[in-house]
Structure formats: structure tokens, C-alpha cells
């Protein structure tokens, strides 16, 4: 009986591990207003559809982290897929490159902002 109870408990503890799946994030990088040189704007990186919630978002200017970025609270939908948004004020200059680097479960991807210019 003791062996049976231990086996059942072990089985119950393993269920979350077997049904938990890793979902890679979907990343959108955009600006609040259309991109124009020398005009103040907001760079936004919206990351959604990921699980587990272990994630880091960096907003980059010429491959360097931009100071002053703010991030929303981590939120999730009914299927336990998470979403998160990070934003920072910026003024694009000709020749500058802006991007969002997302690191999820140790894997980094960089997504470039495409301006309207």
C-alpha cells in the first residue's frame, strides 16, 4: 500500500511537467507615431504568446541598451501564454538603428524597428 501511494504521488507531481510546454514569443517592434528623423517618438516592443514567463526585453540603439525604458507588468491569458510590453522615448537620427532583443529560456533574438522613412 505504501508503495502504491508513493507511485500515485509521484505520478501527480509529474503531470505538470509533462503538460507544460515551451512556447516561443511573438515579437512586434513599432513606434507610437510614424518614424521621422529628428522627431520625438516612442519605441515599443510588444512580446506575446510565450511560456514559461522567464523572459528579458531590451530596447537597443545601435546595439546598446537604451536608458529610461519602462515595462508593463507581466500578464497572461486563459491559456497561460504570457505577454509583456517595453517602451522608451526616442528621437531617430539618420544612421541610427533601433531594435528589440528578447531573451526567452536562454535563447536571444533581435528584432529591428522598421521606420517609415
N, C-alpha and C positions, 0 to 999 in steps of 0.2 A: 504494500500500500504506500509506503514511504517513497519508494522508487517511482511509482505511478504519479504521485503528487509532484515530485521533483520534475518529472518529464513534462507534465502539463504546465507547470510554472515556467519552465524553460521555453516551451513552445509559445506561450503567451508573450513572453518577453521578446522573442524573436520576430513576432508578427510585424511590429512597426518597422523593423529593419528590412524586412522583405518587401513591404509595400511602399516604403519611402523611395522615391526616385529623384534623381538629379535632373533638373530642368535648367537648361542654359538660358540666360537672359536675352530678351529682345531689347535693343538699344536704339533710341531716337535722339539725334542731336540737332537742335534747331535754335533759332533766335526769336525773341519776342516780336520784333519788328523785322521787316526786310533788311538784309545786310547792306549797309552803305558805309564807305570809308569815312572815317573821322566823325561818325555819328554815334552817340552813346546808345547802347542796346543792352540786352540781357541774353547771355548764352545759357542754354538749358539742355540738360541731359536727363532724359526720362528712361528708366530701366524697369522692365516689367516681365512677368511670366517666369520668374526664377524660383528655384527651390534647391537646396536649403537657403536660408537667409544670409549665409556668410558671403558678404559682398563689399567691395570698396569701389567708390566712384571718384575719379579725379578729373577736373577740368584743366585743360592744358593750353598754354600759349607758347608756341614754338618749342614744344616738348617739355616745358617747365610748368609745374603746378601753379595755378592762379590763386593768389591770396584772396581772402574775403568771401569764398564760396559758401553758400548755405544749402542745407539739405533738409528735405522733409522727413517726417517720421516714417519708419518702415511700416508698410501696410500690406494686407493680404486680402485675397478674395475667397469665395466659398470653397475653391478647390486647393487652397493653401499655396497658391502661387503668389509671390510677393511682388511689390512694386515700390519704387523709390525715385525721387527726383532731386537733382542738384542744380543750382543756378548761381550765376555770378554776373555782376555788371561788367561790360567790356566795351571798348571802342576799337573797332577793327581799323588797322592801318594797312596800306598796301604792302604785301610781302609777308605779313603775319599769317601764321597757320594756327587754327584753333581746333581742338579735339577733345574727346571724352575717352578716358581709359577706364575700363571696367575690369575688375579682377573678381572672378567668381570661382570658388573652390580651387584657388591657386592658379587658375588659367586667366591670363590677361589678353584683352582685345582692345584695339584702339579704333575709334570711330571719328572720322573727320567731319567738321562742320563745313557744309557747302553753302557759301554765301550766294546772294542773288546778284553779285557784282560781276 
